[in-house]
Amino acid sequence: MDMFSLNNSLSDRPEAPNQYTTQLSMSLLLHEDKLHSSNAPVMPTGSATIFPHQQSLSTFTDASTLTHSRDETLHAILSDMLKLDAFNLNTFLLSLLRRVDKSLPLDEFYNVLYNPKSDNDAIQSAIDKIDKTSTNDDLESGMEIIQRVLEVFRFPETLYNQYPSLDGSDLKASNVNLHELLRSLLAIKILRHSLIETEDGDRHSERSPIPRLDIYKVYYILCQKLILKYPSSSNTTSLQQKLIFGQSKLGKLIKLVYPNLVSKRLGRRGESRYNYLGIRWNDNVVSDEIKALFRNDLPELTDIFKVLKKTAGASHSKSTLRRQQSSYRPSQNKRNRSISQTEMINRIKAQGTFVEPTHFFPEGPFTLKAFLDEHLNDNIERNWFAAALKHSSDALEESGVSPDEMNRLLFGEDEPSTEEDDILLRGVIDVVLPKLSASPNQPKIFLHLFMVISLKVFPHLLLLRKPLHTDNIKRLTSKVSHLIKRIEGEMSPLVSQKMQQHDIRNFLGILSRMIHLNQLLAAFFKADLQDYILKEMQEDVTRVATEGLKDGLNETYRLISEACISVLLASRYRPQFRGVPVKSNVRQNRLDRKINEMLHEAAEQTDPSKITDIDEAKSFVNRFLLRQKEKSEQISSLIDKHKRFQQDAAQQKQVILGDHEKLLPKKISGLSKLSLLNSLEKSRLDEELKKRLQSHYEMIADRQRQLSQESDAMLHELGVPFFVESSQFDHLNDNEVTMLKAKILKHLMKTLL
């Protein structure tokens, strides 16, 4: 459930805790006479609307003149709540913070809002708090006031105890959305606490103006840091992201908190941005680390905190989170050091990342190549991957399924009498599952089976080296693909009795992704390049070397070597769909781009029966099919034939409609008998028109079917993708295949006409 939503209606709300009801009633009773003074509103009787919908800030008591005790301050705030509705909520919250804000640092304030049961003493003694503002003796008092106010919003019925005249009337505070209240309160707090207004005589008044976007970035960064540092006990960090406002909403709150702030557009024409004058950063809150972070764009900030969330999201325990954050939070004596986005990501990156720095393996030495090396068994306790595989393999062995048996099913050569793709499926269904069904460790034993299969095929399918293209790997891919298609139906008798349906689907989803990655890698890093591709690569490298003579031959060869090594390591290029052109707007990367283009071209599919992607089909048509003059002319002739047929059909319809118009009787007014005859004649002609049109449409449909069959046969002979017979479309229905055909025909017409 969303912790920020107010899920219950007023009639369904639970009663407030007794201790809060008692404390609130006592506070209001002690100051009952205040409610009828000249400074407090008089409570009318009846159930009509009591207060206006809009209140200015002056409606609420100005905190700058208050020197009241805690009870007096709480009483004044509760009195103001009686004037509250959805229209003046933010004004009330600003008034509330002006009363208690100075005594409450940001860390404590956040936990009062979202972790009311947290250990505030531990928070108060932490040396790595986000807000470095020193606390004072009023901290506890301020926290209690905020807690009491929030309890009234959660349980508005407590106000009826003091004001019997309100019983039965609509208390507008009860209609306030608690989620909106909490995140508005946090946003106003951050704005008040991260910025300081400067006066004319202030020594900081000459500081640079602050861009509007930077204020939002600081707000965003502080929210993310608070979410990560103090996880909620009843919510995930993903759901907690909902407490962050967008830029437009925060802009309205800036105007509310700083109504006299001056904004001005600064910068060159076309690049000017709104900046605020008369404010500066509060260095106790906006540290050098945060200032370095908001130099990144918002999408980059989002990526940074996604990485941080992955490292801290395994547990909602605060102690676990703090230990994880200590690996990337700067130490106290170095916190003024500026850090960049790259430094932050590298600082927290786990070992053994795969291509992208944000994709982790758990801690421990592990690579796909290392797993396949024989010496790995000596250090198995240090490797999470091998240890997990051994744990699940041991569980299967206790049930009678040996590791050798699993290896034989996955990697063994098929017997001549056995269908090539069926050996793994039949071995799992007919041999392995009966043994596991007798195991007392159910349903967990089936999860061990899924784990063993996934971990065993993982290194072989995703390893970037020559065996990726051997017959053994192709055979393994074929077995796993067949297993994915059939096993869910075969295991249906066991579902709900000994295993869960979602466990099977999760397992099949993991295997499917491995197969897709294997196909992608095989396309982009395949070893069996054709001779003409290798010749073109040689010519391109020679041409680049000749062009680089002006830079010095040694430097050119150094660039070529560096780029070639990078390609061989397959670590500098992100795979992209075949058929998508490579951008060529960066001059300094032309060598990298050229090599990438050559790899891209080498991965082109030249067999139309194996093409399943529309972009790949378009690339095949442009690069291979239409370059053959004879085939191109035949396709153009076929398109012209279809166009003539459509034109002839339209002309025939116009002739039928024209003949009908000529035969219609002319309208004559005043002669009722003749009008009746004309009406009958018109009805007869309309019936004849319907028959002629029906006959015309039937003729068109017959001709269309005939023309479609002829076209399909011709396009099949010409080798147009999606018209060639292929087993790749077995998983698609007729409508999906027809849609693919229509798309490639549209591309052909657009290209040739």
C-alpha positions in Angstrom: 0.0 0.0 0.0 1.1 3.5 -0.6 2.1 5.1 2.6 1.4 8.6 1.3 -2.2 8.1 0.3 -5.0 8.7 2.7 -6.9 5.5 2.0 -9.8 5.7 4.3 -12.8 8.0 4.2 -13.7 10.0 7.3 -16.3 7.6 8.4 -13.8 4.7 8.1 -10.9 6.2 10.0 -9.7 4.5 13.1 -9.9 6.4 16.4 -6.9 8.4 17.3 -4.5 6.9 19.8 -5.6 7.6 23.4 -2.4 9.4 24.4 -2.7 11.9 21.5 -6.5 12.5 22.2 -5.7 13.2 25.8 -2.9 15.5 25.1 -4.7 17.5 22.5 -7.8 17.8 24.7 -5.7 19.1 27.6 -3.9 21.6 25.5 -7.2 23.0 24.1 -8.9 23.0 27.5 -6.0 25.0 29.1 -6.5 27.7 26.6 -10.2 27.6 25.9 -10.6 31.2 26.8 -8.2 32.1 24.0 -10.6 30.8 21.4 -13.1 33.5 22.1 -10.6 36.4 22.3 -10.4 39.1 19.6 -7.6 37.3 17.9 -9.3 33.9 17.5 -12.3 33.0 15.4 -15.6 32.4 17.1 -17.0 28.9 16.5 -20.6 29.2 15.1 -23.1 26.5 15.5 -24.8 24.6 12.7 -23.5 22.6 9.8 -23.2 25.3 7.2 -19.9 26.3 5.6 -17.9 28.0 8.3 -14.8 29.6 6.7 -14.0 31.2 3.4 -12.1 29.1 0.7 -9.1 31.3 0.4 -7.0 32.8 3.2 -4.0 35.0 2.9 -0.9 34.4 5.0 -2.0 37.1 7.3 -5.0 35.0 8.3 -2.6 32.8 10.2 -0.6 34.0 13.2 2.8 35.5 12.3 5.5 33.3 13.9 8.0 36.2 14.0 6.1 37.8 16.9 5.5 34.6 18.9 7.4 33.9 22.1 4.9 31.5 23.4 5.6 28.2 25.2 5.2 24.9 23.4 1.5 24.5 24.5 0.7 28.1 23.5 2.3 27.6 20.0 0.5 24.2 19.6 -2.8 25.8 20.6 -2.4 28.7 18.1 -1.6 26.2 15.3 -4.6 24.0 16.1 -6.8 27.1 16.1 -5.5 28.0 12.6 -6.4 24.5 11.5 -10.1 25.3 12.0 -9.7 27.8 9.1 -8.0 25.3 6.9 -9.1 23.9 3.6 -7.5 22.6 0.4 -7.1 26.1 -1.0 -4.9 27.6 1.7 -3.1 24.4 2.8 0.3 25.5 1.6 -0.1 28.9 3.3 -0.9 27.1 6.5 2.1 24.9 6.2 4.4 27.9 5.6 2.9 29.5 8.7 3.5 26.3 10.7 7.2 26.1 9.6 7.8 29.7 10.5 6.8 28.8 14.1 9.0 25.7 14.6 11.4 25.6 11.6 14.5 27.1 13.1 14.8 24.4 15.7 14.5 21.5 13.4 17.3 20.3 11.0 16.3 18.6 7.8 17.2 15.0 8.8 15.0 15.1 11.9 12.3 16.9 10.0 12.2 14.2 7.3 12.0 11.4 9.8 9.1 13.1 11.7 7.2 13.1 8.4 8.0 9.7 7.0 9.6 7.6 9.8 7.7 8.7 13.0 8.8 5.6 14.8 12.5 6.0 14.0 15.2 6.3 16.7 15.6 10.1 16.7 18.4 9.9 19.3 20.5 7.9 16.9 19.7 10.4 14.1 20.7 13.3 16.3 24.0 11.8 17.2 25.0 10.8 13.6 28.0 12.6 12.3 27.2 12.2 8.6 23.8 13.9 8.6 22.8 15.7 5.4 22.0 18.9 7.3 25.0 20.1 9.2 23.0 22.8 11.1 23.7 22.6 14.8 20.6 21.7 17.0 19.4 23.7 20.0 17.3 23.0 23.1 14.1 23.6 21.1 14.6 20.5 18.9 12.4 18.2 21.0 9.7 20.8 21.3 9.6 21.5 17.6 9.4 17.8 16.8 6.6 17.2 19.2 4.6 20.1 17.7 5.0 18.7 14.2 4.0 15.2 15.4 0.8 16.6 17.1 -0.2 18.5 14.0 0.3 15.5 11.8 -1.8 13.3 14.2 -4.6 15.8 13.9 -4.5 15.5 10.1 -4.5 11.8 10.4 -7.3 11.7 13.0 -9.3 15.0 12.6 -12.0 13.7 14.9 -9.9 14.8 17.9 -10.9 18.4 17.2 -14.6 17.5 17.8 -13.7 16.6 21.4 -13.0 20.3 22.1 -15.5 21.9 19.8 -18.9 20.1 20.2 -20.5 22.8 18.1 -18.6 21.4 15.1 -20.0 17.9 15.6 -21.9 17.0 12.4 -20.4 19.8 10.4 -17.9 19.4 7.6 -14.4 19.8 9.1 -12.4 20.7 6.0 -9.1 19.6 7.5 -10.4 16.0 7.2 -10.5 16.4 3.4 -6.8 17.2 3.0 -4.9 14.6 1.1 -2.2 13.4 3.6 0.3 12.5 0.8 0.1 16.0 -0.7 0.4 17.5 2.8 3.6 15.6 3.6 5.4 16.3 0.4 4.3 19.9 0.3 5.6 20.3 3.9 8.9 18.7 2.9 9.3 20.9 -0.2 8.6 24.1 1.8 11.1 23.0 4.4 13.8 22.4 1.9 13.2 25.7 0.2 13.3 27.6 3.5 16.3 25.7 4.7 18.5 25.5 1.6 18.3 29.2 0.6 19.0 32.3 2.6 17.6 35.7 1.6 20.2 38.5 1.4 19.6 42.1 2.4 21.2 45.2 1.1 23.8 45.3 3.8 24.5 41.6 3.8 28.1 40.8 3.0 26.9 37.9 0.8 24.6 40.1 -1.3 27.1 40.4 -4.1 27.1 36.7 -4.8 26.1 35.4 -8.2 22.4 34.9 -9.0 21.0 31.4 -8.7 19.4 29.8 -11.8 15.8 28.6 -11.2 16.8 25.1 -12.5 19.6 24.8 -9.9 17.1 25.3 -7.1 15.0 22.4 -8.4 18.1 20.2 -8.8 19.1 20.9 -5.1 15.5 20.1 -4.0 15.7 16.9 -6.1 19.1 15.9 -4.8 18.1 16.5 -1.1 14.9 14.4 -1.6 16.9 11.6 -3.1 19.5 11.7 -0.4 16.9 11.6 2.3 15.1 8.7 0.7 18.3 6.7 0.5 19.6 7.6 3.9 16.4 7.1 5.9 14.3 4.3 4.1 10.8 3.9 5.2 9.8 0.9 7.2 6.6 0.5 5.3 7.5 1.5 1.8 10.1 0.9 -1.0 12.5 3.5 -2.3 10.6 3.3 -5.7 7.3 4.3 -4.1 9.0 7.0 -2.0 10.0 8.7 -5.3 6.4 9.9 -5.4 7.1 12.5 -2.7 9.2 14.5 -5.2 7.4 17.4 -7.0 7.9 18.4 -10.6 9.4 21.7 -11.6 6.2 23.6 -12.2 4.8 22.7 -8.7 8.0 23.6 -7.0 8.1 27.0 -8.9 4.7 27.9 -7.3 6.1 27.0 -3.8 9.1 29.2 -4.4 6.8 32.1 -5.1 4.9 31.3 -1.9 8.0 31.0 0.3 9.9 34.0 -1.2 7.1 36.3 -2.5 9.5 39.3 -2.9 12.1 37.4 -4.9 13.3 39.1 -8.1 13.7 36.9 -11.2 15.6 37.9 -14.3 16.6 36.2 -17.6 20.4 36.1 -17.9 22.6 34.7 -20.7 23.1 35.0 -24.4 20.2 35.3 -26.9 18.7 31.9 -27.3 20.4 30.5 -24.2 19.1 32.8 -21.5 17.6 31.2 -18.4 15.6 32.5 -15.4 17.8 33.4 -12.4 16.8 34.6 -8.9 18.5 37.6 -7.3 18.7 38.3 -3.6 19.3 34.7 -2.3 22.3 32.5 -1.6 22.8 28.9 -0.7 22.8 27.7 2.9 26.2 26.0 3.2 25.1 23.9 6.1 22.6 22.1 3.8 24.0 22.7 0.2 27.5 21.2 0.6 30.2 21.2 -2.0 29.2 17.7 -2.9 25.7 18.8 -3.7 27.0 21.7 -5.7 29.1 19.4 -7.8 26.1 17.1 -8.3 23.7 19.8 -9.6 26.2 20.6 -12.4 24.8 17.4 -14.1 21.6 17.5 -16.1 18.4 16.1 -14.6 18.6 12.8 -16.6 22.1 12.3 -15.5 21.1 13.0 -11.9 18.4 10.4 -12.3 20.9 7.8 -13.5 23.3 8.6 -10.6 20.6 8.0 -8.0 19.4 4.9 -9.7 22.9 3.5 -9.2 23.0 4.6 -5.6 19.5 3.1 -5.1 20.7 -0.3 -6.4 23.5 -0.4 -3.9 21.3 0.6 -1.0 18.0 -1.0 -2.0 18.7 -4.6 -0.9 17.4 -3.9 2.6 15.1 -1.4 4.2 17.1 -1.5 7.4 18.6 1.8 8.3 21.8 0.2 9.7 22.3 -1.8 6.5 21.7 1.3 4.4 24.2 3.4 6.4 26.9 0.7 6.1 26.4 0.6 2.3 26.4 4.4 2.0 29.7 4.6 3.9 31.4 3.1 0.8 30.5 6.2 -1.3 29.8 9.0 1.1 32.8 11.3 1.5 34.5 11.3 4.8 34.1 14.2 7.2 37.4 15.8 6.5 37.0 15.4 2.7 33.4 16.4 2.2 34.3 19.7 0.7 36.0 17.9 -2.2 34.0 18.2 -5.5 33.2 14.9 -7.1 31.9 14.3 -10.6 29.3 11.8 -11.9 31.9 9.4 -13.2 33.8 9.4 -10.0 30.7 8.6 -8.0 29.7 5.7 -10.3 33.2 4.3 -10.3 33.5 4.6 -6.5 30.5 2.3 -5.9 30.8 0.0 -9.0 30.8 -3.7 -8.1 33.4 -6.1 -9.3 32.9 -7.9 -12.6 30.5 -5.5 -14.4 29.2 -6.7 -17.8 29.7 -4.0 -20.5 27.7 -1.3 -18.7 28.9 0.2 -15.4 25.4 0.2 -14.0 24.9 -3.6 -14.5 26.3 -5.4 -11.5 27.3 -8.8 -10.4 27.4 -9.2 -6.6 30.6 -8.7 -4.8 33.4 -11.2 -5.5 35.7 -12.1 -8.3 33.7 -13.3 -11.2 33.7 -13.1 -15.0 32.2 -15.4 -17.6 35.6 -16.5 -18.8 36.9 -17.2 -15.3 33.9 -19.5 -14.6 34.8 -21.7 -17.6 38.5 -21.9 -16.5 39.4 -25.1 -14.7 41.3 -23.5 -11.9 38.2 -21.8 -10.7 37.3 -24.8 -8.4 40.2 -23.9 -6.2 38.6 -20.7 -5.1 34.9 -21.6 -5.3 34.1 -20.2 -1.9 35.2 -16.7 -3.1 32.9 -16.8 -6.2 29.2 -16.1 -5.6 28.3 -17.6 -9.0 30.0 -20.9 -8.6 28.9 -21.1 -4.9 25.2 -20.6 -5.9 25.5 -23.2 -8.6 27.1 -25.7 -6.2 24.5 -25.1 -3.6 21.6 -25.8 -6.0 23.5 -28.7 -7.6 24.0 -30.3 -4.2 20.3 -30.0 -3.5 19.4 -31.8 -6.7 22.0 -34.5 -6.1 20.3 -35.3 -2.7 17.1 -36.0 -4.7 18.9 -38.3 -7.1 19.8 -35.9 -10.0 23.6 -35.8 -10.4 25.5 -32.9 -12.0 26.8 -35.2 -14.7 23.2 -36.0 -15.6 22.3 -32.3 -16.0 25.5 -31.7 -18.0 24.6 -34.5 -20.3 21.1 -33.1 -20.9 22.4 -29.6 -21.5 25.7 -30.1 -23.3 25.8 -33.8 -24.5 25.6 -34.7 -28.1 22.2 -36.0 -29.2 21.7 -39.7 -30.0 20.9 -40.4 -33.7 17.5 -41.7 -32.8 16.6 -38.6 -30.7 15.0 -35.5 -32.1 17.7 -32.8 -31.9 15.8 -30.2 -30.0 13.8 -32.5 -27.7 16.5 -34.2 -25.6 16.6 -31.4 -22.9 12.8 -31.1 -22.6 12.2 -34.8 -22.5 15.1 -35.4 -20.0 13.7 -32.7 -17.6 10.0 -34.0 -17.9 10.6 -37.7 -18.1 13.7 -38.2 -15.9 14.4 -35.2 -13.6 10.9 -34.2 -12.5 9.8 -37.7 -11.4 12.9 -37.8 -9.1 12.2 -34.3 -7.7 8.5 -35.0 -7.2 9.5 -37.6 -4.5 11.7 -35.1 -2.7 10.5 -33.8 0.7 12.0 -30.4 0.0 9.1 -29.0 -2.1 8.4 -26.6 -3.7 11.9 -25.3 -3.2 13.5 -28.2 -5.0 12.0 -27.1 -8.3 13.6 -23.6 -7.8 16.9 -25.4 -7.4 16.3 -27.1 -10.8 15.5 -23.7 -12.4 18.6 -22.2 -10.8 20.9 -25.0 -12.1 19.7 -24.8 -15.6 19.9 -20.9 -15.7 23.4 -20.8 -14.2 24.8 -23.6 -16.3 23.7 -22.1 -19.7 24.5 -18.5 -18.7 28.3 -18.4 -19.3 28.0 -20.3 -22.5 25.3 -18.1 -24.1 26.8 -14.7 -23.1 30.5 -15.3 -23.4 32.1 -13.0 -26.1 34.6 -15.3 -27.7 34.8 -17.7 -30.7 33.0 -20.7 -29.1 29.9 -18.5 -29.3 29.5 -19.6 -32.9 30.4 -23.2 -32.6 28.0 -26.0 -33.3 27.9 -26.9 -29.6 26.6 -23.4 -28.7 24.1 -23.5 -31.5 22.9 -26.9 -30.3 22.5 -25.6 -26.8 20.6 -22.5 -28.0 18.2 -24.8 -29.9 17.6 -27.0 -26.9 16.9 -24.1 -24.6 14.6 -22.4 -27.1 12.6 -25.7 -27.5 12.4 -26.0 -23.7 11.0 -22.4 -23.4 8.2 -23.1 -25.9 7.0 -26.4 -24.5 7.9 -26.9 -20.8 5.1 -24.7 -19.3 2.4 -26.9 -20.9 4.3 -30.1 -19.9 4.6 -29.0 -16.2 0.9 -27.9 -15.9 -0.1 -30.9 -13.8 2.4 -29.9 -11.1 1.3 -26.3 -11.0 -0.6 -25.3 -7.8 0.2 -28.7 -6.3 4.0 -28.6 -6.0 5.1 -25.3 -7.6 3.9 -21.9 -8.5 2.9 -20.7 -12.0 4.8 -17.4 -11.6 8.0 -19.3 -10.7 7.9 -21.2 -14.0 7.2 -18.0 -16.0 10.1 -16.1 -14.2 12.4 -19.0 -15.1 11.3 -19.0 -18.7 11.6 -15.2 -18.9 15.2 -15.4 -17.7 16.1 -18.1 -20.3 14.4 -16.1 -23.1 16.5 -13.0 -22.3 19.6 -15.1 -22.5 18.6 -16.4 -25.9 17.9 -12.9 -27.2 21.3 -11.6 -25.9 23.0 -14.6 -27.5 21.4 -13.8 -30.8 22.3 -10.2 -30.6 26.0 -10.9 -29.7 26.2 -13.5 -32.5 25.0 -10.9 -35.0 27.4 -8.2 -34.0 30.5 -10.2 -33.1 30.3 -13.2 -35.4 33.6 -14.7 -36.5 32.7 -16.1 -39.9 33.0 -12.8 -41.8 32.6 -13.1 -45.5 35.7 -12.5 -47.7 34.4 -9.3 -49.4 33.7 -7.8 -45.9 37.3 -8.5 -44.8 38.6 -7.0 -48.0 36.6 -3.8 -47.5 37.8 -3.5 -43.9 41.4 -3.8 -45.2 40.8 -1.1 -47.8 39.2 1.2 -45.2 42.0 0.8 -42.7 44.6 1.5 -45.5 42.6 4.6 -46.6 42.4 5.9 -43.0 46.2 5.4 -42.6 46.8 7.3 -45.8 44.6 10.2 -44.8 46.4 10.4 -41.4 49.9 11.0 -42.8 49.7 14.7 -42.0 49.4 13.8 -38.3 52.4 11.5 -38.4 52.4 7.9 -39.3 53.1 6.6 -35.8 50.1 8.5 -34.3 47.9 7.1 -37.0 48.9 3.6 -36.4 48.5 4.1 -32.6 44.9 5.2 -33.2 44.2 2.3 -35.4 45.7 -0.2 -32.9 43.8 1.4 -30.0 40.5 1.3 -31.9 41.0 -2.3 -33.1 41.8 -3.5 -29.6 38.7 -1.8 -28.3 36.6 -3.5 -30.9 38.1 -6.9 -30.0 37.4 -6.4 -26.4 33.8 -5.6 -27.3 33.6 -3.0 -24.5 33.3 0.3 -26.2 30.3 -0.2 -28.4 26.7 -0.6 -27.3 24.8 -3.1 -29.5 22.2 -1.5 -31.7 19.6 -2.9 -34.0 20.7 -3.8 -37.5 19.4 -1.5 -40.1 19.7 1.6 -38.0 22.2 4.0 -39.5 25.2 5.2 -37.5 25.3 8.9 -36.7 28.2 10.7 -38.3 28.3 14.1 -36.8 31.5 13.7 -34.6 34.6 14.3 -36.6 37.1 13.3 -33.9 35.5 9.8 -33.6 35.6 9.0 -37.3 37.9 6.0 -36.9 35.8 4.5 -34.1 32.7 5.2 -36.2 34.2 3.6 -39.3 35.1 0.4 -37.5 31.7 0.3 -35.9 30.1 0.7 -39.3 32.1 -2.2 -40.7 31.0 -4.4 -37.8 27.5 -3.2 -38.4 27.7 -4.1 -42.0 29.3 -7.4 -41.3 26.3 -8.3 -39.1 23.8 -7.6 -41.9 21.4 -10.6 -42.5 21.6 -11.7 -46.2 19.0 -14.5 -45.9 15.5 -13.0 -46.1 14.0 -16.2 -44.6 15.8 -15.4 -41.3 14.7 -11.8 -41.0 12.1 -11.1 -38.3 12.5 -7.4 -37.6 11.0 -4.6 -39.8 14.1 -2.4 -39.5 16.3 -5.3 -40.5 13.9 -6.0 -43.4 14.1 -2.4 -44.6 17.9 -2.5 -44.5 17.9 -5.7 -46.5 15.6 -4.2 -49.1 17.7 -1.1 -49.5 21.2 -2.7 -49.4 20.6 -5.9 -51.3 17.2 -6.4 -53.0 16.7 -3.0 -54.8 20.4 -2.9 -55.9 19.5 -5.8 -58.3 18.1 -4.0 -61.3 16.0 -6.8 -62.6 14.3 -7.5 -59.3 13.8 -3.8 -58.7 12.0 -3.4 -62.1 9.8 -6.4 -61.4 8.7 -5.0 -58.1 8.0 -1.6 -59.7 5.9 -3.2 -62.4 3.9 -5.1 -59.7 3.3 -1.8 -57.8 2.1 -0.1 -61.1 -0.2 -3.1 -61.7 -1.8 -2.6 -58.3 -2.2 1.1 -58.8 -3.9 0.6 -62.2 -6.3 -1.9 -60.7 -7.2 0.6 -58.0 -7.7 3.4 -60.5 -9.9 1.1 -62.8 -12.0 0.0 -59.9 -12.6 3.7 -58.8 -13.5 4.7 -62.4 -16.0 1.8 -62.8 -17.7 2.9 -59.6 -18.0 6.5 -60.8 -19.6 5.2 -64.1 -22.2 3.3 -62.1 -23.0 6.3 -59.9 -23.1 8.6 -63.0 -25.6 6.3 -64.8 -27.8 6.2 -61.7 -27.9 10.0 -61.5 -28.9 10.3 -65.2 -31.9 8.0 -64.7 -33.3 9.7 -61.6 -36.6 11.5 -62.3 -36.7 15.3 -62.0 -38.5 16.8 -59.0 -41.9 18.3 -59.8 -43.9 20.2 -57.2 -47.6 20.6 -57.0 -48.6 17.3 -58.5 -49.0 14.8 -55.7 -49.8 11.8 -58.0 -46.8 12.5 -60.2 -44.6 12.9 -57.1 -45.7 9.5 -55.9 -44.8 8.0 -59.2 -41.4 9.7 -59.1 -40.9 8.4 -55.6 -41.6 4.8 -56.7 -39.3 5.2 -59.6 -36.5 6.5 -57.4 -36.9 3.5 -55.1 -36.6 1.1 -58.0 -33.5 2.9 -59.3 -31.9 2.8 -55.9 -32.5 -0.9 -55.7 -30.8 -1.4 -59.1 -27.9 0.8 -57.9 -27.4 -1.4 -54.8 -27.4 -4.5 -57.0 -24.9 -3.0 -59.5 -22.6 -1.8 -56.6 -22.8 -5.2 -54.9 -21.9 -7.0 -58.1 -19.0 -4.4 -58.6 -17.7 -5.0 -55.1 -17.8 -8.8 -55.5 -15.9 -8.5 -58.8 -13.3 -6.2 -57.1 -12.9 -8.7 -54.2 -12.4 -11.7 -56.5 -9.9 -9.7 -58.5 -8.1 -8.6 -55.4 -7.8 -12.1 -54.1 -6.4 -13.2 -57.5 -4.0 -10.3 -57.6 -2.9 -10.9 -54.1 -2.1 -14.5 -54.8 -0.1 -13.5 -57.9 1.8 -10.8 -55.9 2.6 -13.1 -53.0 4.0 -15.7 -55.4 6.1 -13.1 -57.2 7.4 -11.4 -54.0 8.2 -14.9 -52.7 10.3 -15.7 -55.8 12.0 -12.3 -55.6 13.1 -12.9 -51.9 11.2 -10.1 -50.2 11.3 -10.4 -46.4 8.2 -11.7 -44.7 7.0 -13.2 -48.1 9.6 -16.0 -48.0 8.6 -19.1 -46.2 10.3 -19.2 -42.7 9.9 -21.0 -39.5 10.8 -17.8 -37.7 7.1 -16.8 -37.8 5.7 -19.9 -36.1 5.1 -17.9 -32.9 3.1 -15.1 -34.8 -0.5 -15.2 -35.8 -1.8 -14.5 -39.3 -2.7 -10.9 -38.5 0.8 -10.1 -37.2 2.4 -11.6 -40.3 0.0 -9.7 -42.5 0.9 -6.5 -40.7 4.7 -7.1 -41.3 4.0 -7.7 -45.0 2.0 -4.5 -45.2 4.8 -2.5 -43.6 7.5 -3.8 -46.0 5.2 -3.2 -49.0 4.7 0.4 -47.9 8.4 0.8 -47.6 8.9 -0.6 -51.1 6.3 1.8 -52.6 7.8 4.7 -50.8 11.3 3.8 -52.0 10.5 3.1 -55.6 7.9 5.8 -56.3 
